Amino acid sequence: MPKQTFFNLPEHKKKKLLESAEMEFARVPLFEASIANIIKMAGISRGSFYQYFEDKDDIYIYLVDEKVKTAIIYFIGLLEKHNGDLIEALTEMYYYFLYSFSDEEEKHLLRNALLFTTYRVESSFTSMLEKYLQNEHFKLVEGLINKDRLNISEDKDLLHIFKLVSGLAFNNLIEKTVKGLTDEEAMESFKRSMYLIKHGIYKQENEK
């Protein structure tokens, strides 16, 4: 997480530093990213950078964290739109995520994030997901979900559903990147996965 000195910066300076970091992470994978390039674009000294962040992994994780916060707010709106239908909301959420990376810079950022994530960053992603699934935002999300449609016995099963869908979305994006799938092909593949989750992979007894 950023140090308090970062939060004390004027908004335009924080924005400039984050934009510079995002441009660098879009240019090359995280392990090749250069703090020198980030500070040059941001117009700050190396000493100043380390007053704000521990290292480049730290600012990268913070960038992702901020994007997750924005996504959760959007997802809450989707749950309301779909009357608590979790799968429909998650499917549209994936659509939003897929098409929000519309320009080349964002696509490169996504590709680098998926294919060259370090163990530390991957662990942080997992911790981040755990954190959000237990905070106040998730409690709000949980209250909007129509649980009558779900085959779950306990509320904690919702955590497993979110982890399962997150894993599918992550793998789908990797497949899209590696195989060069179009947005439409990736979306169709994800929708198929969601269909199987919603309806099951085993036939019901009365269908046999």
C-alpha positions in Angstrom: 0.0 0.0 0.0 1.1 3.6 -0.6 2.8 5.5 2.2 0.9 8.4 3.9 3.1 10.8 2.0 1.4 9.7 -1.2 -2.0 10.4 0.1 -0.9 13.9 1.2 0.0 14.8 -2.4 -2.3 17.2 -4.3 -4.8 15.2 -6.5 -3.1 16.2 -9.8 0.3 14.9 -8.7 -1.2 11.6 -7.5 -3.0 11.3 -10.8 0.1 12.0 -12.8 2.2 9.5 -10.9 -0.4 6.7 -11.3 -0.9 7.5 -15.0 2.9 7.3 -15.5 3.0 4.0 -13.8 0.1 2.6 -15.8 1.8 3.6 -19.0 5.0 1.8 -18.0 3.2 -1.4 -17.0 1.4 -1.3 -20.3 4.7 -0.9 -22.2 6.4 -3.9 -20.6 5.8 -6.7 -18.1 6.1 -5.9 -14.4 9.5 -7.5 -14.0 10.9 -5.4 -16.9 9.2 -2.1 -15.8 11.5 0.7 -14.9 11.1 3.0 -12.0 13.3 5.4 -13.9 10.8 5.6 -16.7 7.9 6.1 -14.2 9.6 9.0 -12.4 10.7 10.6 -15.6 7.1 10.6 -17.0 5.8 11.7 -13.6 8.4 14.5 -13.2 9.6 13.4 -9.8 12.9 12.2 -8.3 13.7 8.6 -7.4 13.9 9.7 -3.7 10.3 11.1 -3.9 9.0 7.8 -5.5 10.3 5.8 -2.5 8.7 8.3 -0.2 5.3 7.3 -1.7 5.8 3.6 -2.5 8.1 0.7 -1.4 8.8 -0.4 -4.9 7.3 -0.9 -8.3 5.3 -3.9 -7.2 3.7 -1.7 -4.5 2.4 0.9 -7.0 1.3 -1.9 -9.4 -0.8 -3.6 -6.7 -2.3 -0.2 -5.7 -3.4 0.4 -9.3 -5.1 -2.9 -9.5 -6.7 -2.3 -6.1 -8.2 0.9 -7.3 -9.6 -0.8 -10.4 -11.2 -3.5 -8.2 -12.9 -0.9 -6.1 -14.5 0.7 -9.2 -15.5 -2.7 -10.4 -17.3 -3.5 -7.2 -19.4 -0.4 -7.3 -20.4 -1.2 -10.9 -21.2 -4.7 -9.9 -23.6 -3.6 -7.2 -25.5 -1.7 -9.9 -25.7 -4.8 -12.0 -27.1 -6.9 -9.2 -29.9 -4.3 -8.8 -30.4 -4.3 -12.6 -30.8 -8.1 -12.8 -33.0 -8.4 -9.6 -30.4 -10.3 -7.7 -29.5 -12.9 -10.4 -25.9 -13.5 -9.5 -24.9 -15.3 -12.7 -26.5 -12.8 -15.0 -24.8 -9.9 -13.1 -21.4 -11.7 -13.2 -21.8 -12.3 -16.9 -22.5 -8.7 -17.7 -19.7 -7.7 -15.3 -17.3 -9.8 -17.4 -18.6 -8.1 -20.5 -17.9 -4.7 -19.0 -14.4 -5.7 -18.0 -13.7 -7.2 -21.4 -14.9 -4.2 -23.3 -13.5 -1.6 -20.9 -10.0 -2.5 -22.3 -10.8 -0.9 -25.6 -7.6 0.8 -26.5 -4.2 -0.7 -27.2 -2.5 0.6 -24.1 -5.1 -1.0 -21.8 -4.9 -4.3 -23.8 -1.1 -4.4 -23.3 -1.5 -3.6 -19.6 -4.0 -6.5 -19.3 -1.7 -8.9 -21.3 1.3 -8.1 -19.2 -0.7 -8.5 -16.0 -2.0 -11.9 -17.0 1.1 -13.4 -18.5 3.9 -12.0 -16.4 2.5 -11.7 -12.9 5.0 -12.3 -10.1 4.3 -14.6 -7.2 4.1 -11.6 -4.8 1.6 -9.8 -7.0 -0.4 -13.0 -7.5 -0.5 -13.5 -3.8 -1.7 -9.9 -3.4 -4.5 -10.5 -5.9 -5.7 -13.5 -3.8 -5.4 -11.4 -0.6 -7.3 -8.6 -2.3 -10.1 -10.8 -3.3 -10.3 -12.3 0.2 -10.4 -8.8 1.6 -13.2 -7.5 -0.6 -15.3 -10.7 -0.1 -15.3 -9.9 3.6 -15.7 -6.1 3.8 -18.7 -3.8 3.9 -19.0 -3.7 0.1 -19.4 -7.4 -0.1 -22.0 -7.4 2.7 -24.0 -4.9 0.5 -23.5 -7.2 -2.5 -24.6 -10.2 -0.5 -27.8 -8.5 0.5 -28.7 -7.8 -3.1 -28.2 -11.4 -4.3 -31.4 -13.5 -4.7 -30.3 -16.5 -2.7 -33.6 -18.4 -3.4 -32.1 -19.1 -6.9 -28.9 -20.6 -5.5 -28.2 -24.2 -4.4 -26.3 -23.2 -1.3 -26.7 -24.1 2.3 -24.7 -21.4 4.0 -23.9 -17.8 3.2 -20.2 -18.6 3.2 -20.8 -20.7 0.0 -21.1 -17.3 -1.8 -17.4 -16.8 -1.2 -16.7 -20.1 -3.0 -18.9 -19.0 -5.9 -17.1 -15.7 -6.3 -13.7 -17.4 -6.2 -14.8 -20.0 -8.8 -16.1 -17.4 -11.2 -13.1 -15.2 -10.7 -10.8 -18.1 -11.6 -12.9 -18.8 -14.7 -12.7 -15.2 -15.8 -9.0 -15.1 -15.2 -8.4 -18.2 -17.2 -10.7 -17.0 -19.9 -8.6 -13.8 -20.2 -5.4 -15.7 -20.4 -6.8 -17.9 -23.1 -8.0 -14.8 -25.0 -4.5 -13.3 -24.8 -2.5 -16.5 -25.7 -4.8 -17.6 -28.5 -5.6 -14.2 -29.8 -9.3 -14.6 -29.4 -11.6 -11.7 -30.3 -13.7 -10.1 -27.6 -16.8 -11.8 -29.0 -15.1 -15.3 -28.9 -13.9 -14.7 -25.4 -17.3 -13.5 -24.3 -19.0 -16.6 -25.8 -16.6 -18.9 -24.0 -17.3 -17.2 -20.7 -21.0 -17.3 -21.2 -20.8 -21.0 -21.9 -18.9 -21.5 -18.6 -21.6 -19.5 -16.7 -24.3 -21.5 -18.4 -22.7 -24.8 -17.1 -22.4 -23.3 -13.6 -26.0 -22.1 -13.6 -27.5 -25.3 -14.9 -24.9 -27.9 -13.8 -22.8 -30.4 -15.6 -24.8 -33.4 -14.5 -28.3 -34.1 -15.8 -31.1 -33.8 -13.3 -32.7 -37.1 -12.2 -35.8 -36.4 -14.2 -33.8 -35.8 -17.4 -32.0 -39.2 -17.3 
